[in-house]
Amino acid sequence: MLPLKAASLYRNLGKWRNGLQIAEQVLGIGILVVLVAARTYFVPAPVLTPHNLGSLIAFNALLNLGFKIALVVRVFKLLWDISKMFAEPVVPRTAMV
């Protein structure tokens, strides 16, 4: 993702800037999909008590819920940015004097 961010800093890539931002968002969504599919982020140590194991399971479930919410927000933002990209005029308007 860092090369895409670095490429967007160049001035002569003005017409590709929207495409680079969409590519960054799609890459971020892909990472979130992998994190949501994992469902287990922390594994129990051999010396955990049953109480600690229950809290670890709850923590993994809450972390998964947080990633799901972040994924939904990212997808909506991607759709919003795509709709803005198609809605903006192709010919720039001149300023009124």
N, C-alpha and C positions, 0 to 999 in steps of 0.2 A: 504494500500500500504506500510505502514511503516513496518509491520511484514515481508513482502517479501524482503524489502531492508535490514532489520536486518539479515534475514536468509542468504542472499548472502555474508555476511561478514565472515561466518565460513569457515575455510580452508578445511575441509573434505567434503564440498559440491561442489567440483570442477566440477564433471560431471553434476551436476544439475544447475550450474550457468547459462547456456544458457537458460534452461527452466524457471528459475526464472525471467530472464530478459524479456523473451517473455510474461510471465504472468503479469509482471509489465506494459508492454506496452499495453497489452490487457485491463487491468484495467483502464489505463489512457485513452484509446480510448473510453471505456464505459462511463467514466465521461464526455468526450468531446461530445459524442452523446447526453447525457442528456442535456448538456448546449446548444447544437445546437437546440434541439427539444423545448426548453423552449421559445425562441424568445423574451421574455419580461423579462428584468433583473431589470429595475427600473420602478416603477409605479408612475404616477403623483400624486402630493399632491393636496389637495382641493383648494389651493390658487394659482395655476399656471395660468399664462396668456396664451392665445393662442400661442404667440410667443415662450414662454418657453416650451409649450407642443410640438410644432413642433421640437424644438431642442432635446427634450427628445426622440421623436420618431426616429429622425435621429441618435442619439447616440445609441439607442437600435439596430437599423439596422446595424450600423458600428461594434458594439460589436458582433453581430451575425455573420457578415462577417468574423471578426477576428477569431472567434471560428471555423468557417467552414474551413478557411485556415489552422488553427492549426490541425484540424482533418485530412485534406488531407495529410499534412506533416507527421503526426504520422502514418497514414496508410502506406504511402510509406516507412517510416523508418522501420516499422514492417515487411513489405514484403522484404526489403533489408536485414534485420537481419536474417530472416528465410532462405533466399536464401544463405547467408553466412554460416549459420549453417549447411546446407546440402552440401555445396560445400567444406567445409574443410575436409581434409583427416581424416579417422578414426584412422589409425596408424601414430603416430608422426614420422616425418623424423629425421634421425640422422644428426648431424652436420658434415660437411666435414672438414677434417683436412688438 
